[in-house]
Amino acid sequence: MDLNTQKRFVRCWQSEHQATMKILALLKKIEEAEFTEQPTGRLKNSLNHWYQKQDQACQTVIQLIEQGISGEDAPSQCGELLGKLRGYVEDCYYPLWEDYRPES
């Protein structure tokens, strides 16, 4: 991958990670609100928004895989740019790669 593609790959994963962290926090807030019988409408709307953001980030990564731009070793190639997210991306990327890799 060229440097611009690596940067795009990293931005997608940063967005996906941010969305995932927001989703987990919102799920916890919704659970607490339901337990205390508080309204959850706004929380659920926000949750849907973050699910959409997560899906958008994943769709871009999937496109890179399907187009053959992002290979099986993409997290390794982008390791320095990923920094602390490298392990997270390595764990999440391989299943996407298996599902969407181009046919040989």
C-alpha positions as a LaTeX table, in Angstrom:
\begin{tabular}{lrrr}
\hline
Residue & $x$ (\AA) & $y$ (\AA) & $z$ (\AA) \\
\hline
Met1 & 0.00 & 0.00 & 0.00 \\
Asp2 & 1.19 & 3.50 & $-0.72$ \\
Leu3 & 1.40 & 6.06 & 2.08 \\
Asn4 & $-1.89$ & 7.79 & 1.20 \\
Thr5 & $-3.73$ & 4.46 & 1.26 \\
Gln6 & $-2.10$ & 3.58 & 4.58 \\
Lys7 & $-3.26$ & 6.90 & 6.03 \\
Arg8 & $-6.78$ & 6.26 & 4.73 \\
Phe9 & $-6.73$ & 2.77 & 6.25 \\
Val10 & $-5.61$ & 4.19 & 9.61 \\
Arg11 & $-8.26$ & 6.96 & 9.57 \\
Cys12 & $-10.95$ & 4.35 & 8.94 \\
Trp13 & $-9.80$ & 2.29 & 11.89 \\
Gln14 & $-9.56$ & 5.35 & 14.13 \\
Ser15 & $-13.16$ & 6.19 & 13.24 \\
Glu16 & $-14.27$ & 2.60 & 13.75 \\
His17 & $-12.55$ & 2.43 & 17.14 \\
Gln18 & $-14.03$ & 5.74 & 18.27 \\
Ala19 & $-17.51$ & 4.59 & 17.22 \\
Thr20 & $-17.07$ & 1.25 & 19.00 \\
Met21 & $-16.04$ & 2.97 & 22.24 \\
Lys22 & $-19.07$ & 5.32 & 22.03 \\
Ile23 & $-21.36$ & 2.37 & 21.31 \\
Leu24 & $-20.11$ & 0.45 & 24.33 \\
Ala25 & $-20.56$ & 3.50 & 26.57 \\
Leu26 & $-24.06$ & 4.13 & 25.25 \\
Leu27 & $-25.07$ & 0.49 & 25.71 \\
Lys28 & $-24.00$ & 0.77 & 29.34 \\
Lys29 & $-25.97$ & 4.02 & 29.78 \\
Ile30 & $-29.04$ & 2.46 & 28.17 \\
Glu31 & $-28.79$ & $-0.54$ & 30.46 \\
Glu32 & $-28.53$ & 1.73 & 33.50 \\
Ala33 & $-31.44$ & 3.88 & 32.30 \\
Glu34 & $-33.63$ & 0.85 & 31.71 \\
Phe35 & $-32.72$ & $-0.53$ & 35.12 \\
Thr36 & $-33.78$ & 2.74 & 36.80 \\
Glu37 & $-36.78$ & 3.11 & 34.46 \\
Gln38 & $-35.45$ & 6.32 & 32.90 \\
Pro39 & $-36.20$ & 7.32 & 29.30 \\
Thr40 & $-33.84$ & 5.89 & 26.71 \\
Gly41 & $-35.04$ & 7.49 & 23.46 \\
Arg42 & $-32.19$ & 9.97 & 23.06 \\
Leu43 & $-29.63$ & 7.39 & 24.05 \\
Lys44 & $-30.97$ & 4.94 & 21.49 \\
Asn45 & $-30.97$ & 7.61 & 18.76 \\
Ser46 & $-27.37$ & 8.40 & 19.60 \\
Leu47 & $-26.57$ & 4.68 & 19.58 \\
Asn48 & $-28.00$ & 4.35 & 16.05 \\
His49 & $-25.90$ & 7.31 & 14.92 \\
Trp50 & $-22.71$ & 5.68 & 16.20 \\
Tyr51 & $-23.65$ & 2.33 & 14.65 \\
Gln52 & $-23.91$ & 4.15 & 11.30 \\
Lys53 & $-20.50$ & 5.77 & 11.81 \\
Gln54 & $-19.02$ & 2.37 & 12.66 \\
Asp55 & $-20.59$ & 0.84 & 9.55 \\
Gln56 & $-19.25$ & 3.64 & 7.32 \\
Ala57 & $-15.72$ & 3.08 & 8.58 \\
Cys58 & $-15.99$ & $-0.67$ & 8.06 \\
Gln59 & $-17.43$ & $-0.23$ & 4.55 \\
Thr60 & $-14.37$ & 1.76 & 3.51 \\
Val61 & $-12.06$ & $-0.96$ & 4.84 \\
Ile62 & $-14.16$ & $-3.58$ & 3.06 \\
Gln63 & $-13.84$ & $-1.65$ & $-0.21$ \\
Leu64 & $-10.06$ & $-1.56$ & 0.18 \\
Ile65 & $-10.07$ & $-5.33$ & 0.69 \\
Glu66 & $-12.44$ & $-6.10$ & $-2.18$ \\
Gln67 & $-10.47$ & $-3.93$ & $-4.58$ \\
Gly68 & $-7.27$ & $-5.74$ & $-3.66$ \\
Ile69 & $-5.70$ & $-2.56$ & $-2.30$ \\
Ser70 & $-5.55$ & $-3.77$ & 1.28 \\
Gly71 & $-3.90$ & $-7.15$ & 1.71 \\
Glu72 & $-3.89$ & $-9.67$ & 4.50 \\
Asp73 & $-0.89$ & $-7.96$ & 6.07 \\
Ala74 & $-2.37$ & $-4.43$ & 6.00 \\
Pro75 & $-2.24$ & $-3.95$ & 9.80 \\
Ser76 & 1.47 & $-4.85$ & 9.74 \\
Gln77 & 2.13 & $-2.49$ & 6.84 \\
Cys78 & 0.39 & 0.31 & 8.75 \\
Gly79 & 1.70 & $-0.68$ & 12.17 \\
Glu80 & 3.71 & 2.46 & 12.78 \\
Leu81 & 0.83 & 4.73 & 11.75 \\
Leu82 & $-1.67$ & 2.74 & 13.82 \\
Gly83 & 0.36 & 3.10 & 17.00 \\
Lys84 & $-1.63$ & 1.94 & 20.02 \\
Leu85 & $-4.48$ & 0.73 & 17.81 \\
Arg86 & $-2.35$ & $-1.86$ & 16.05 \\
Gly87 & $-3.39$ & $-4.80$ & 18.25 \\
Tyr88 & $-7.04$ & $-3.81$ & 18.08 \\
Val89 & $-6.89$ & $-3.52$ & 14.29 \\
Glu90 & $-5.07$ & $-6.83$ & 13.93 \\
Asp91 & $-7.82$ & $-8.53$ & 15.95 \\
Cys92 & $-10.65$ & $-6.90$ & 13.98 \\
Tyr93 & $-9.15$ & $-6.84$ & 10.48 \\
Tyr94 & $-8.48$ & $-10.51$ & 9.85 \\
Pro95 & $-12.16$ & $-11.60$ & 10.03 \\
Leu96 & $-13.02$ & $-8.80$ & 7.56 \\
Trp97 & $-10.19$ & $-9.96$ & 5.33 \\
Glu98 & $-11.48$ & $-13.55$ & 5.42 \\
Asp99 & $-15.01$ & $-12.46$ & 4.54 \\
Tyr100 & $-14.20$ & $-9.94$ & 1.80 \\
Arg101 & $-10.86$ & $-10.85$ & 0.24 \\
Pro102 & $-10.85$ & $-11.02$ & $-3.54$ \\
Glu103 & $-11.24$ & $-14.42$ & $-5.12$ \\
Ser104 & $-7.93$ & $-15.90$ & $-6.25$ \\
\hline
\end{tabular}
